[in-house]
Amino acid sequence: MFSHTSKFLSRFYALFLTTLMLFSTLLITNPLISLAAGSEPSLKIGSCQIAPGETAVVAITGQNIPSPGLAGYQISIQYDAQKIEVIGLEKSATDSFSMQLPNFDLPGIVRLAAIQTTGVEGEITLVRLRIKAKDFAVGSTDLKLTTRELVLADLKPLQVQVTNGQVDISTNPGQHPQPLSPLTISIVSLPIAVINQPYSVTLNAHNGNPPYVWSASNLPEGLQINPQTGKISGTPTPNAVSSVVQISMSDSQSPVQTVLAQMALQVAGPNSSTPTSGNGFPGKTVPPLGIKFETSRVSGNTATQTAVQIADKTGWTGSAILASSASYGMMDALTAGPLATFLKAPILLTEAGKALNADTKAELTKLAVKKVYVTSGTSVISQAVLKELRDMNITVESLGGVDRFATSVNIAQKMIDLGAPVTKVAVAYGWQNQDALSIAALASAQTQPILLTEKDVIPDSVKTFLTKNTSIKTTDVIGGTSVISDSVMAQFPSATRHAGNTAYDTNSKVIQDFDTFIKYDHVYLANGETAIDALAGAPLAAQSKAAIVLMDGTIPAAVTFVKGKLTTASVITALGGTAVVPNTVLTGVASK
């Protein structure tokens, strides 16, 4: 699918509209690169002082990125929209980085992506932000920098240290604040905790002024954090469950700096690697007092294992869809649900690298799979993985295109070529997970391909597909005009828009608009931020014409409508562990 020319770079690095966590450093797990002391890869955003109504420029810089070839950042900058606004973005003059600059769709957050084309040993400016203080603003606001999916040319993940900035708004522009000593946390991938077994992991602080003060909330029962050292230790009790731990760390500088982070901590049973649910064991649960509807959970320790569990639930054998579990590759598979359902082929996952995921490999053998459809090219799912599949006597067919839009077309065309009676399509914005996933299960159940589009222009590959396939008579457009313009919508045959104010409101609107088609014997809950479990779960939900309700860690808007449709026989199933679909959400949906 890919060459190493700039023509094909853009599919790697989505402008993910899912990165809303308030933490200042992200570790992409299992770093495989060894660096000399003092040369750690880093990103930082500058600080400044301005007067109300005035503008200033701050730069985002990268340092010590040790890779010739490709590397990808997904970057979010969060700020207080009541105090400042970002009025422009300015690319660096250097040719070492190619930047994809976003629209300013949401106040308080800017998202962008960077594509590295050469290695950087020193410091380099990626992009400059032009900011303006509101006319009557006072005080200060942090510029919170978040990164996702920093990968090298061979798709090896890499740890990156991130430093936040600050904007001080003062009526006396000549009075500059003291330089801040930047404070960061190196967030580790927390190892799985096992009930009744000792547990220990230490978080690390960088910069700022020691000593540091640590705190943590939502730790599994039996674990605690040392406020002086940042060490999380203890022995999980039988009542311990997986959770998203909220970490806070402050230094001794004046003014005090505080860094926040969120980390998933999985808890496994004493004799199993399966994470526990809220009642201490996985799977279906009997409704306790105050709970009206039956609940269940399909999950594993990882997204790949969850996909395996979902595959087992479908009961399908013989063929499978293989997708990347990395976010930049997952985008290719957003539209795979309808093909998977038509083929009766579960969606399985594999990570970046040169080996097929072991759990997925075992599942392919278990399901006697003879053909695998791969949703990405070899820059995402490597030739080595494809060879491993062929060595298992599995026929491999690639559906990857030159970008995500072409991939959605290839998947749709494959359905038609295989004889699917396609008369309508769904259309979703190509740079946002939730809208495509909101329709995925319902489109899958109706043999309705999902196409991806840009906001203001239909990609040529999509235009060609529509011209070629005159049997397509109607279109469901998912999302509002902020993601798909009216002019684009008008170019699709007999288009109907399904949209809300936010992605989760759109999910609710889709469920309401397709109410007469949906059966409520089963309802599925999935995390719309991580998205991967909803992707794998779409074919399972389609089997029972069930909706997937998306959530962001809280009870979503769609629940009010869905609850009114449930019966005493309804089963509510969470896709993924409690770190992605908390028990509070599952029981909240199931409660009276």
PyMOL commands that set and color helices and strands:
alter all, ss='L'
color gray80, all
select helices_A, chain A and resi 6-8+10-12+303-314+327-333+337-343+358-366+383-391+404-417+433-445+460-468+486-489+503-513+532-543+558-563+583-590
alter helices_A, ss='H'
color red, helices_A
select strands_A, chain A and resi 42-45+48-50+55-65+71-78+84-91+97-100+109-116+120-133+139-151+161-163+165-169+183-186+193-194+199-202+204-207+213-217+223-225+231-234+243-250+258-265+267-268+294-298+319-324+347-350+371-374+395-398+424-429+450-453+474-478+495-498+522-527+548-551+571-575
alter strands_A, ss='S'
color yellow, strands_A
deselect
rebuild
show_as cartoon
